[in-house]
Amino acid sequence: MLVGCAHDSATARPSKRTTSAAPESAAGSPDASTVPIADDRVVVLDPGHNGGNGAHPEVINQQVPDGRGRTKPCNTTGTSANDGYTEHEFNWDVATLVRDALVARGIRVVMTRPDDAGVGPCIGERAAIGNSSGAAAVVSIHADGAAAGAHGFHVAYSSPPLNPAQGEPSIRLATTLRDTMVGFGFITSTYIGSDGLNPRADLAGLNFSERPVALVECGNMRDPGDAALLESPDGRAKFADAIAAAIVAYLG
């Protein structure tokens, strides 16, 4: 089921910033909230994982197709910082901030989940939401869990492409995200991919997409430097500003 752009955010812990429940009136970033540009275009935002996944292993551990002839779990719990701050919470907060900025530009936004308290949906279902919406762009928002010392962001796209949308349009979306994030001062990954781009064949949400799609790993939650930025309200706002600006630039 499609999830529209107007819904309540999950309740955040007191030390973290909560997001607006009224995106139509929320102010976006200075780079993504000026003149409306795309009344008829749809962007799908996919905040990775979900807050209820950990309590329902019988759902998320079910094996589903990965889009390339193999199977993998329906979904996962995601990672967390050493102090317990979860990836799913980060993903949800940043995605709602991006949503608000895009809605302020007249762009219709569809979220793949309505809050941070549910289970799933499975990776193939998330791709189906983008496909059925006819999205001009699909952006999946995540944070990584690697060894401490590894740091920086990277952007993944499906490779080799399985359809035309996964070719030039998705590579252009991924590159625009990479270039815009660098322009906002973010450092490209020191431990995976090349120059902030990471072609992947194993991500079902990308493999099943029939729309231009990319996945942003904003940083490494296990690295103290990255974690401080990921957990900071100002840091999350900056990530959202960069991602929203990149989507606006991609839509042209």
C-alpha positions as CSV (number, residue, x, y, z in Angstrom):
1,M,0.0,0.0,0.0
2,L,1.3,3.5,-0.9
3,V,2.0,5.8,2.0
4,G,1.3,9.4,1.2
5,C,3.3,12.4,2.3
6,A,1.1,13.5,5.2
7,H,1.5,11.4,8.4
8,D,2.9,11.6,11.9
9,S,6.5,10.8,12.7
10,A,7.5,8.3,15.3
11,T,8.1,9.6,18.8
12,A,11.9,10.2,19.2
13,R,13.9,9.9,22.4
14,P,14.2,13.2,24.3
15,S,17.8,13.7,23.3
16,K,17.0,13.4,19.6
17,R,15.1,15.9,17.4
18,T,11.5,15.0,16.5
19,T,10.1,15.7,13.0
20,S,7.1,17.6,11.9
21,A,3.7,15.9,11.5
22,A,2.5,18.5,9.0
23,P,4.9,18.5,6.0
24,E,2.6,20.7,3.9
25,S,3.5,23.7,6.2
26,A,7.0,22.7,7.2
27,A,9.9,24.7,6.0
28,G,12.5,22.9,4.0
29,S,16.2,23.7,3.6
30,P,17.3,26.9,2.0
31,D,18.4,24.8,-1.0
32,A,15.2,22.9,-1.5
33,S,12.3,25.2,-0.6
34,T,12.1,28.1,-2.9
35,V,9.8,28.1,-6.0
36,P,7.6,25.0,-6.7
37,I,9.2,23.0,-9.5
38,A,7.4,19.7,-10.0
39,D,3.7,19.5,-9.2
40,D,3.2,16.5,-11.3
41,R,6.3,14.5,-10.3
42,V,6.6,11.9,-7.6
43,V,9.6,11.1,-5.5
44,V,9.6,7.9,-3.3
45,L,11.7,8.0,-0.1
46,D,12.6,4.6,1.4
47,P,13.8,5.0,5.1
48,G,15.6,1.7,5.6
49,H,14.5,-1.0,8.1
50,N,11.7,-0.2,10.6
51,G,11.4,0.2,14.4
52,G,9.4,-3.0,14.9
53,N,11.6,-5.3,12.9
54,G,13.6,-6.6,15.9
55,A,10.5,-7.8,17.7
56,H,9.3,-9.9,14.7
57,P,12.1,-12.1,13.4
58,E,9.5,-14.5,12.1
59,V,8.5,-11.8,9.6
60,I,11.8,-10.2,8.6
61,N,13.8,-13.5,8.4
62,Q,11.5,-15.0,5.8
63,Q,13.5,-15.6,2.6
64,V,12.3,-13.6,-0.4
65,P,13.7,-13.2,-4.0
66,D,16.7,-10.8,-4.4
67,G,16.0,-10.0,-8.0
68,R,18.9,-11.9,-9.4
69,G,17.9,-15.5,-8.9
70,R,18.8,-15.8,-5.2
71,T,17.0,-15.2,-1.9
72,K,17.7,-13.1,1.1
73,P,15.8,-12.1,4.3
74,C,12.6,-10.0,3.8
75,N,14.2,-7.2,5.8
76,T,16.7,-6.7,8.7
77,T,16.9,-4.7,11.9
78,G,19.6,-2.5,10.6
79,T,22.7,-1.4,12.6
80,S,23.2,0.9,15.5
81,A,25.8,3.2,17.1
82,N,27.8,2.0,20.1
83,D,25.5,3.9,22.4
84,G,22.4,2.2,21.1
85,Y,21.1,4.9,18.7
86,T,19.5,2.9,15.9
87,E,19.8,3.1,12.2
88,H,16.1,2.8,11.7
89,E,15.6,5.9,13.8
90,F,18.2,7.8,11.9
91,N,16.7,6.7,8.6
92,W,13.2,7.8,9.6
93,D,14.2,11.2,10.9
94,V,16.3,12.1,7.8
95,A,13.7,10.8,5.4
96,T,10.9,12.9,7.0
97,L,13.1,16.0,6.8
98,V,13.8,15.3,3.2
99,R,10.1,14.7,2.6
100,D,9.2,18.1,4.2
101,A,11.7,20.0,2.0
102,L,10.5,18.3,-1.2
103,V,6.8,18.9,-0.4
104,A,7.6,22.6,0.2
105,R,8.9,22.6,-3.4
106,G,5.6,21.2,-4.8
107,I,6.9,17.7,-5.2
108,R,4.6,14.8,-4.3
109,V,6.4,12.4,-1.9
110,V,5.5,8.8,-1.2
111,M,7.1,7.1,1.8
112,T,7.6,3.3,1.8
113,R,6.6,3.1,5.5
114,P,4.3,5.4,7.5
115,D,6.2,5.6,10.8
116,D,9.1,4.1,12.7
117,A,7.1,1.6,14.7
118,G,6.0,-1.0,12.2
119,V,7.5,-4.2,10.6
120,G,8.9,-4.3,7.1
121,P,7.8,-4.0,4.4
122,C,9.9,-6.5,2.7
123,I,12.5,-5.3,0.3
124,G,10.6,-6.3,-2.8
125,E,7.5,-4.6,-1.6
126,R,9.5,-1.4,-1.1
127,A,10.6,-1.5,-4.7
128,A,7.0,-2.2,-5.8
129,I,5.9,1.0,-4.1
130,G,8.3,3.0,-6.3
131,N,7.3,1.1,-9.4
132,S,3.5,1.5,-9.0
133,S,3.9,5.2,-8.1
134,G,5.7,6.0,-11.4
135,A,8.4,7.8,-9.4
136,A,10.7,10.1,-11.1
137,A,13.3,9.1,-8.5
138,V,13.5,6.6,-5.6
139,V,16.0,7.3,-2.8
140,S,16.7,4.8,-0.1
141,I,18.2,6.3,3.1
142,H,20.5,4.3,5.4
143,A,23.5,4.4,7.7
144,D,26.2,1.7,7.7
145,G,27.8,-0.5,10.3
146,A,31.4,-1.1,9.6
147,A,34.6,-1.2,11.8
148,A,35.5,1.9,13.7
149,G,37.9,4.1,11.7
150,A,36.1,3.4,8.5
151,H,34.1,6.6,7.7
152,G,32.3,8.6,5.1
153,F,29.2,8.2,2.9
154,H,28.6,6.2,-0.2
155,V,25.8,5.9,-2.8
156,A,24.8,2.4,-4.2
157,Y,23.1,1.6,-7.4
158,S,22.2,-1.6,-9.1
159,S,24.9,-3.1,-11.3
160,P,24.9,-4.6,-13.8
161,P,21.5,-3.0,-14.7
162,L,18.5,-5.2,-15.1
163,N,16.4,-2.7,-17.0
164,P,16.9,0.7,-18.7
165,A,15.9,2.7,-15.5
166,Q,18.8,1.0,-13.6
167,G,21.2,2.2,-16.2
168,E,21.9,5.8,-17.1
169,P,19.1,7.3,-15.0
170,S,20.0,5.5,-11.8
171,I,23.7,6.2,-12.3
172,R,23.0,9.8,-12.9
173,L,20.8,9.9,-9.7
174,A,23.6,8.3,-7.7
175,T,26.2,10.6,-9.1
176,T,24.0,13.7,-8.4
177,L,23.6,12.5,-4.8
178,R,27.3,11.9,-4.5
179,D,28.3,15.3,-6.0
180,T,25.7,17.3,-4.0
181,M,26.7,15.6,-0.7
182,V,30.4,16.4,-1.4
183,G,29.3,20.0,-2.1
184,F,27.7,20.1,1.3
185,G,31.0,19.1,2.9
186,F,30.5,15.4,3.4
187,I,33.4,13.0,3.0
188,T,33.2,10.1,0.6
189,S,33.7,6.6,2.1
190,T,37.2,5.5,3.0
191,Y,36.3,1.8,3.1
192,I,33.8,0.8,0.4
193,G,33.2,1.8,-3.3
194,S,35.1,4.3,-5.2
195,D,34.8,8.1,-5.0
196,G,31.6,7.7,-3.0
197,L,29.9,5.4,-5.5
198,N,29.3,1.7,-5.0
199,P,27.7,-0.5,-7.7
200,R,25.9,-3.4,-6.1
201,A,24.2,-6.6,-7.4
202,D,22.9,-7.9,-4.1
203,L,20.4,-5.2,-3.0
204,A,16.9,-6.4,-3.8
205,G,15.3,-3.0,-3.4
206,L,17.5,-1.8,-6.2
207,N,17.3,-4.9,-8.3
208,F,13.5,-4.9,-8.5
209,S,13.2,-1.2,-9.2
210,E,11.8,-0.1,-12.6
211,R,12.3,3.5,-11.7
212,P,15.6,5.5,-11.3
213,V,16.9,4.4,-7.9
214,A,19.8,4.9,-5.5
215,L,20.6,4.1,-1.9
216,V,22.6,6.5,0.3
217,E,24.6,5.1,3.2
218,C,25.1,8.4,5.1
219,G,28.0,7.3,7.3
220,N,29.3,4.5,9.6
221,M,27.4,4.4,12.9
222,R,30.3,2.4,14.5
223,D,32.9,5.2,13.8
224,P,33.0,7.8,16.6
225,G,33.3,10.7,14.2
226,D,30.5,9.6,11.9
227,A,28.3,8.6,14.8
228,A,28.6,12.1,16.4
229,L,27.4,13.6,13.1
230,L,24.6,11.0,12.5
231,E,23.3,11.4,16.1
232,S,23.4,15.2,16.0
233,P,20.1,17.0,15.1
234,D,22.2,19.5,13.1
235,G,24.0,16.7,11.4
236,R,20.8,15.0,10.4
237,A,19.4,18.3,9.2
238,K,22.5,18.7,7.0
239,F,22.1,15.2,5.5
240,A,18.5,16.0,4.7
241,D,19.4,19.3,3.1
242,A,22.0,17.6,0.9
243,I,19.7,14.7,-0.1
244,A,16.8,17.1,-0.9
245,A,19.0,19.4,-2.9
246,A,20.3,16.5,-4.9
247,I,16.8,15.2,-5.7
248,V,15.8,18.7,-6.8
249,A,18.9,18.9,-9.0
250,Y,18.2,15.5,-10.5
251,L,14.6,16.4,-11.3
252,G,15.9,19.6,-13.0
